[in-house]
Amino acid sequence: DKYYIQRWKPKDRKYVRDKQFNVPMELTEASRHLRYSQLSTILNEMASDGARTNQKYLYVVNESERIFAGLDEMTKADELRELQARGVVVEKEPPIQMQVPHPDGYDNL
């Protein structure tokens, strides 16, 4: 016991883990690379399953457009918050209208 330096001894740590991926939450909060890796795995599985039938494909494409629109809104909100923190006055722009997809789903090919 005298041989071991204190830093070599295992530390008692309790990690709060993500239930689905069993990864400590503090790693995903701070590591952009780990978040990217997990998203890549999830989206790869989704693409694999979504490509099986045309119905699944169209569903995944439509939902991905909705997700992209939500991500764009979050990005704009983050940029606005950043500008406001710097004290820059920003005029609000009218919301961008999304093109409604054709009911048959052929306009997204």
C-alpha angles and dihedrals in degrees: 000000000000090000096063118085114223094247091057093059116095113259123228104244131163114204123202101224133204105248096218100045101023091228122137110261092225089063094053093044094055104028117076090181093056092048089050091050093051093047090049091054093048094046092045090056090046092051091049093052094039094055094060097085135014091241092055090045093054091046093052092046093050093046092047090055089053091048092049090052090052091048090050090052091051091048092051091048090051092049091048091050090049092051092047090051088056091049097248114150111229126192115221115247123215112263116267113246115231116224109249109235120240112264091238091054095231097121093072098059 
